[in-house]
Amino acid sequence: MDRRAFGKKRWWELGYEMSELVRLTDITKVYQGGVTGALNGVSLAIEEGEFTAIMGPSGSGKSTLLNLVAGLDRPSSGSVTVAGSDLGRLSETGLARFRRDRIGFVFQFFHLLPNLTALENVLIPARLKSRVSAESAGRALMSRLGIGEVADRYPSRLSGGQQQRVAVARALINQPTLLLADEPTGALDTKSGDQVMALFAELHQEGQTIVLVTHDPKLATRYAARVISMLDGRVIDDARLETTERKPADVIRVRSEEPSR
Amino acid sequence: MHTRNTYCVCVVGTVSLKYGVLGLLAEEPLHGYEVKNRFEAMLGGTWEVNIGQVYTTLQRLERDGLVRPVGSRGDRGKLLYELLEPGRTALNAWLSAPDQGPQRLHEEFYVKLLLATRLANGDLGPLLARQKRAYLQLLRDLNQLEDRAKRDGRNDLARLVRGALLHTEADIKWIDELSEKNGGGSWDTK
């Protein structure tokens, strides 16, 4: 399974700079009637295979940024390029096709259709893409995510963790170039949240590029080696963290320096 | 032998090492190097102690009548030490007393913060961003250590790491609050 295949050519064979998957240039986003979530001059690049976390308080623009990368929204000015496509040059139809083929999106509140079974939810993006049935691929994917047994149930009969894994399966069914997740564990208990994140870590190990929006620094640093901090619509820090393991004594010091008497 | 200088080295020890030694001797009599090895293993490598420190601690405990050497010099000419009743009483008193005292903060960062507020016209953005990056790195390292401890079945160490994680999260929250107040570029000192 090659997530990076672009028809017969791979995107880096299209004359695009190697390994850069996303480029935002001087992005602004103005909302009428308020500044919440607005963006004020954001430029950044994301490389293929990176696991990036975007952190910031609510209203800092982190979700807006994710929506622009996903092609769910357009910037007021500046350009968004994903896998060689300048999203600003795409028509609404072109943008819909881009989302369908390149982007997997996981929301905080799952967004499953209640009148479809789990499997039917997973298959929606595949049905939009092709008439060939993807049912066996959908079932295989769901088994891999540990929800094979609930494939024919309706969302209301699933736990939150199961519903989110269905949403992850739906995001992955078309083998997206980019997996985007906006607070994917925000509505889950700790255990289900850990399971969903362990899944993301596994996908990342296999080369999946992931951008995660979260307000939780422990979650961000546990899974992502790059942490972008946002405040008031701007990037205030872009940290690439060291991933080598350190000696316990270099991480924690259990020691008081007081003289004993 | 006990010149003023060596005496100074002797008295600078740590409270927890002293009681750590007493606690380990409460299980069974031990040689100094056994105390060192068991102490380090108990702390999961988060505290590396100098063997010299262990011996000075043992000598001080012997001087205070809390432990005593037993038998003659054994393996590698080292003495076996055992816990005495006053030592057990001191250990129990220490174990039952809560850890008290003022909250410890990262004082160096705080002094930097105060000075930068005066010297950099209140623009603390870069200082805060660098500090947050350092805390994020620490958080990542702690995450790894926690995973490793759990993998190794060291739940005692995992609990210790969990405490450090929560402290670091609080530090990050603090930096975030300072950053939000810093906002447009000035930090109100009032």
Contacts between the chains, C-beta under 8 A, distances in Angstrom:
chain1	res1	chain2	res2	distance
A	57	B	176	6.9
A	57	B	180	6.5
A	217	B	135	7.9
A	217	B	136	6.4
A	217	B	139	5.8
A	217	B	169	6.2
A	217	B	172	4.9
A	218	B	139	6.1
A	218	B	143	6.8
A	218	B	165	6.4
A	218	B	169	6.1
A	220	B	136	7.6
A	221	B	136	5.3
A	221	B	137	7.8
A	221	B	139	4.3
A	221	B	140	4.0
A	221	B	143	6.0
A	222	B	140	7.1
A	222	B	143	4.2
A	225	B	140	7.9
A	227	B	136	5.4
A	229	B	129	7.4
A	229	B	132	6.6
A	231	B	179	5.9
A	231	B	180	6.8
A	231	B	183	7.7
A	232	B	183	6.6
A	236	B	125	6.8
A	236	B	129	5.7
A	236	B	179	6.8
A	237	B	129	4.3
A	237	B	132	6.3
A	237	B	133	6.0
A	239	B	132	8.0
A	239	B	133	4.5
A	239	B	136	5.7
A	239	B	137	7.5
A	241	B	136	6.3
A	241	B	137	5.3
A	241	B	140	4.9
A	242	B	137	6.2
A	242	B	140	7.6
A	242	B	141	8.0
A	243	B	140	7.7
A	245	B	144	5.7
A	245	B	148	7.4
A	246	B	141	5.2
A	246	B	144	7.7
A	246	B	145	7.8
A	247	B	45	6.6
A	248	B	44	5.8
A	248	B	45	3.8
A	248	B	46	4.6
A	248	B	145	6.0
A	248	B	157	7.7
A	249	B	45	5.9
A	249	B	46	5.7
A	249	B	47	6.7
A	249	B	48	5.3
A	250	B	141	7.8
A	251	B	46	7.6
A	251	B	138	7.2
A	251	B	141	4.6
A	251	B	142	6.0
A	251	B	145	5.2
A	251	B	164	7.7
A	252	B	46	4.4
A	252	B	142	7.3
A	252	B	145	7.1
A	252	B	160	6.8
A	252	B	161	6.6
A	252	B	164	5.1
A	253	B	46	6.7
A	253	B	47	7.0
A	254	B	16	7.5
A	254	B	43	5.7
A	254	B	46	4.9
A	254	B	47	4.8
A	254	B	160	6.9
A	255	B	14	6.2
A	255	B	16	7.3
A	255	B	47	5.6
A	256	B	14	5.5
A	256	B	15	5.9
A	256	B	16	6.0
A	257	B	14	7.0
A	258	B	14	7.0
A	258	B	15	5.9
A	259	B	11	5.8
A	259	B	12	5.5
A	259	B	13	6.9
A	260	B	11	7.2
A	260	B	13	4.6
A	260	B	14	6.6
A	260	B	15	5.3
A	260	B	17	8.0
A	260	B	18	5.3
A	260	B	60	7.6
A	261	B	11	6.8
